[in-house]
Structures are given as structure tokens and as C-alpha cells.
Amino acid sequence: MKKENTNRKFKSIKYFIKFNTIILFIVILFFFSTNKCFSQSFTDNGTSFKKVSSFYTEVLKGYISNDTDKIKQDKKNILMKDTIKKTVKEKIAKNSFTIQPFGLLLLLSNIEYDRYISKSFSTGLKIQFTTFWLRKAVENIIENKTDNKEDFEEAKIILNSFTSWGVGTHIRYYTGGRSVEGFYLGFNVDASFFSFDEQKDDDETNYNPIFPPPPPFSSVPIIHHRKGTLWRTQFEIGDKIKLSSRSHGVVIEWSFGAGGAFAIYDHDVKAVPVIGLGLGVGYAF
């Protein structure tokens, strides 16, 4: 009987220990699962934090993720808006036409076309022609300033008969990176073909048998038709100012050039230095 009671007592103790061990294992597992601490880093802001419980971790993680996505989306929208504004602002003209207004009054003028080929370079064509709208005014000035009537008549014939036309091309480098607009350095080549009449006195011998005989020599004015060609190369600097913030508008251009030319005149070739000064108005688009 006593032995039987002892066995029961040991069995009770054994069950108690097993039960307590199971309870302790459950408590430890619950404790570690609910109080596990860890840190998380975000590459966007570089911050880290500790989570206290699994519930708190899930809520906090979801909040930060949504906020980060929102910030990223806002940054993307701002970047897109800035890019669109920058693209509109940087839009530039790629063509321009200019004409020399003072040349229309004073003998020679030209029409020039300038074309964009890259952000900093352009090329173009030029057509030169004679207008000389102030021809009569210049004749009056020469007549009033000249005492020798023969010299005036010779100059008048040249002025009234002078005609020319020419073609040329150029390449330009725009220092501001906005082709066909702003300050530039350039090189141009052109050819001009001109003609005019010139009056000369030729001495001729007269053999007139009528008595009394005339003087043995007499001066007879003769008109000579002259033609020539001028080939010119020139380095230039200039500035093309667009009077508008848009991609098109009125432009004002000034230029200064220096170089050399070969003049073919009266079957003779002469090398001459040349200097050019231009002031043009036109339109860029």
C-alpha cells in the first residue's frame, strides 16, 4: 500500500514537471515571438528604428512604405514638370533671313540666309546685287564738289552704268551655343561680277583735204565697257540679336570682316585687301 502511494506521488510529480515544462516552453516561445527586436534601414532617408511587436511592426512598415512612394511620385512629377519647362525654354530658331538696308541706298546690298546645322554651328548663302537708290543724290554731291566738269561727266557715266551681282557662302560658330542667334565667329567666301561704262578721250588723226586744213589731231570721247570679277575670302565677327524670347522674331545683326580679294579686271589680276562692315535686319524662325 505504501509502495503504491509512493508510485502515485512520483507520477504526479512527473506530470507536474512535464506540464510546467510545456507551459514554460509556450511562455518562452510567445515572449520571443512578440518581443523580438530588429532594425530596418531605408535607402531613401537613411533612418532606422526598432520594432516592439509584430503588430506594431506591420503598421509602421506599411506607413513608411506608402509615404516613401508618395515622396518618390512627387519628386518624379516635379522632375517631369521642370524637364518640360526647360525644353520649352531652350527651344531655338533654326533659320534666319537678313537684308542690308543701308546697302539698298548706297550701291550694294545683299540678302542672306543662315541655317542651323548644330547647336553651335550654322551655314548659309548670300546673294549680292546693285540697287543704289540714292544715285541721283550722290550725283548732285559730286557735281557740287567738283570744279572740273569733265571729271564729273566721267564719274556720272560710271555711277549710272554700274551694275553687279554675286553669290557667297559662309560657316559660323556661335559662342553661346544657340545657333543663328548671338555672338559668332565666321568665315565666308563670295564672288561678285560687275560691269560699268567708262569714258576716255582717244587721240585720232584727221586727214581732211578741205582748205584750210583742220588741226592734225582732235580728241574724240569714246565709251569703254568694262567688266570684272572679284573673288573674296573674309574672316568675320558679328552678333545676331533676336528681339523676342520666343523661338521666332525680328533680328538685328552687325558684322565686321577683314580679308583679301583677287580682282580680275582688264585682263589683269590684282590682290587687294578688303574690309567689310555690315548692319542687317531680318527675321528668325
URBEL-V816479 format. One line per field, one symbol per residue. phi: phi as a letter, one per 30 degrees, with the letter a starting at -180 (. if undefined). burial: I if it has 16 or more other C-alpha atoms within 10 Angstrom, else O. A space follows every 10 residues. Layout:
BEGIN
phi = ???
burial = ???
END
This chain:
BEGIN
phi = .ddddddddd dddddddddd dddddddddd dddccdcabb ccddcicbac ccbddddddd dddddddddd dddddddddd dddddddddd dbdbbacbbc dddddcicba cbccbdbadc bbbabbccac bhdceddddd ddddccdddd dddddddddd cdbaaababa bbccddibeh ajdbcbbbbb bbcbaacbcb ccdbccccdd cdddedbbcb dbccccbabb cbbacbbabc ccdadddbld bcbbabbbab bcccbhhbcb cbdbbbbbbb babca
burial = OOOOOOOOOO OOOOOOOOOO OOOOOOOOOO OOOOOOOOOO OOOOOOOOOO IOOOOOOOOO OOOOOOOOOO OOOOOOOOOO OOOOOOOOOO OIIIIIIIII IOIIOOIIII IIIIIIOOII IIIIIIIIII IIOOOOOOIO OIIOOOOOOO OIIOIIOIIO OIIIIIIIII IIIIOOOIII IIIIIIIIII IIIIIIIIIO OOOOOOOOOO OOOOOOOOOO OOOOOOIIII IIIIIIIIII IIOOOOOIII IIIIIOIIIO IIIIOOOOOO OOOOOOOIII IIIIO
END
